[in-house]
Amino acid sequence: MRRFLALPRFLGNRCNRVGLFFGLAALMLLAPVSRAQFGPPPTTPVHDPAALRPPAGARVAIIEFEDMECPDCAAANPVLREAASKYDIPWIRYDFPLPFHPWSFQAAVYARWFDQKGKALGNAYRDSVFASQPSIETPAELTQFTQKFAQSHGVALPFSIDPQGKLSAEVKADYALGQRIGIEHTPTIWVVTDGGKAPPFIEVVDRSKLYQIIDQALAETKR
């Protein structure tokens, strides 16, 4: 697996490999010149769309690939939660922990462990991590946070949460799926449909248009 350097957060909120590369180059060269970027951000080139569809019985769903240490994922989290609740549509969350984030992979493993106690608890943990992200700097601080979360929800966190590596394998499977699709940054968000007049998936590049995209998808899949 390719290694990435851990870089300061001032390089940008969106967790983007390409952006980090150029940010590092800029720091090394101390170049004062910057390029302006015009127009909307580019969409993700989808290489394998097989997973970009709603679960059985749903006309429309939100699919997100997230990194629990990504600041922009934290910003997107309440927006997606509110949209899924407002429209009563599935929100499918995949793990895509970026290699240059020191504790994001372990956070995803912890979330999978809480999923075993109940999917609602696992998602509550994810939401809580995102809300508390600025105060979690190291893997040790993540562990302390997780222990407090477990205690506050009446759950005993075992010394070893993944002795057989099953949860780690599940996180890695999500990451591999994201690579097959063509994920380049986190969060990557799509509104997906089961067909009809609607396109099978639309990437949500501008989150201010999320509700508009969902409204259109529901209208075009109405039967």
N, C-alpha and C positions, 0 to 999 in steps of 0.2 A: 504494500500500500504506500502511496506517495506520502512523504512527510511535508508538513508545513510548519513554518515558524509561527510562534505565538506573537501577535503584534498588538500594539496599543489600540484601545477602542476608538481613539480619535480618527482612525483611518476610515471610519464610516459605520453607519448603523447596519446597513444591509450586509449580511454575511455572504460575501461573494469572493470566490477564489481569484477570479481575474482582477477584481478590484484590489485585493490584498497584494497581488503580485506587483501591480503598478504602483500601489502605495509604498511598497518596500523599495521599488526602483527609485521612486521620487525621493525617499529619505536618503538613499545611498548617494544619489547624484546631487542632492541639494539643489535641484532645479527649481527656479522661481516661476517657470512658465507652466501654466495649466491650460488644458483644453476644455472649452465649453461643450456641453452635450445638449443638443436640442431635440425636441420631440419626446414621445413617450418611451419608457424603457423597453428594450426588446423582449419579446416573449421567448419562452423556453423552446428550443427545437425538440419536438417529441419524436424519439426514435422508435419507441415501443409503446403504443397507446392501450395495450390490452388491459391494464389495471385502471385506466381512467374511465370508470363507469360506476354508477350508483349500485348499492347493494340490492338484492332481489326485493321487489315490492316497492321500491322508491323510484319516483320519476326524476328527482333532482337531488343532488348531494354536493357537499363541499369536500374536496380532497386537499389535504395539506401535507407537505413534507417539512418537518420542523427540526430545529436544533435547539435544545433547551437552554443553551448558553448564548444564543443569538439575540442581540438587543432588538432587532426588527421583528423577530418571532414573538418576543414579549409584547411589543406594540400591537401586533396583529391579533394576539390571543383573545383579548376581550371583544374585539370587533367580530371575530369568527364565532365566538361563543354566543354573542347576542344575536347574530344573524341566524345561526342554527336554531336557537330557541324561538325567535320571532316567526320563522317560517316552518318550524317543526320538521326540519329535514336532517338527514344524517350528516355528521361531520366526522370524516374518516381521517385519522391522524397517523401519519407514518413518521418513523424516526429517521433522521438524516444527520447524525452527529458529525460535525466537521472535524477533521483530524487536528486542526490547530487550536481547538478548544479543549482545555485540560480536563474538564469534568462533565462535559455534555454526554459522553457515552455512558458513564456511570449513572448519571441522572436518568437516562433512558432505561437502564437496567432496573433501577429502583422503581420507576413508574410501572414497568412490567410486573414487578413483584406485587405492587399494590393492586394492579389489575386482577391478580389472582384472588384477592380478597373482595373484589367487586369492581366492575368497570368504572362505576361512578367514583369510587375512591381513587382509582388510578388517575382519572382525569382531574379530580380535585387536587391531587399531588402535582400534576403537570401545571395546572393553573396557579397553584401556590408558588411553585418554583419560579414561574415567569414573573409573578407579582413581586417576588423577593429577590429577583436576579441581581440587582445592584449590590446586595449585601453578601453575595456568595462569590468569593474570589478563588477559592482553592478547593481541591477534592476533599480536604479535611473539613472545611466549612460546609460543604455539601452534605457530608455524612452527619455532621451535627444538626443541620437543618432537617434532614430526613428523620433522624431520631426524634426530634421534637415534634415533627408532623405526625409520626406514628403514635407517639404518646398522646398527643392531643385528640387522636381519633380512636383511642382505646385499642391500639394494635401493638403487639410486641415484635419489634424488629430483630430477627435472628442475627447471630454473629456473622454467618455466611448466608447471603440471600440467594446465591446462585451457584451452589456447590458443583453441579454437573454442567454448568455452562449453557443451559437451555435458554435462559433469558437473553444472554449475550448473543446467542445464535439467532434469536428472533430479531434483535436490533440489527445485527449484521445483514439479515435477510432483507429488512426494510431498506437498508443502505444500498444493497446490491440492486434491489428493485428500482430505487431512485436513479442509480447509475444507468440501468438499462433504458429507463424512460428518457434520460438526458438531463437530469437535474444539475443546475450550475450554481444555485444559490439557495439560501433559506431566508425567509420562508418561500416556498413555491406553492401557489394556491390555484386550484381550478374549481370551477363550477361544472359538474358533469351531469349528463342527462341520459335517459334511456332511449332517446331517439325522437320520433315524431318530426316536427318541422325544425326542431332545435339542433344546433351542432352538438356532436357528442361531448365536447369539452371546450371550455373557454378559460384561458388563464386570467386570473385576477391580478393585473399589473398595478392598477390604480384602485386601492381599497375603498376609496370614496364612491366608487361605482359598483361595489359589491351588491347592494340591494337592487340596483337597476338590472344587473346581470341575472340575479336570481328571479326577479319579477318576469323578465323576458323568458327565461328558461321554463318557468312554471306555465306561462301562457302558451308557449310553443309546444309543450308536452301534454297539454290538457286534452282529455279524451271525453 
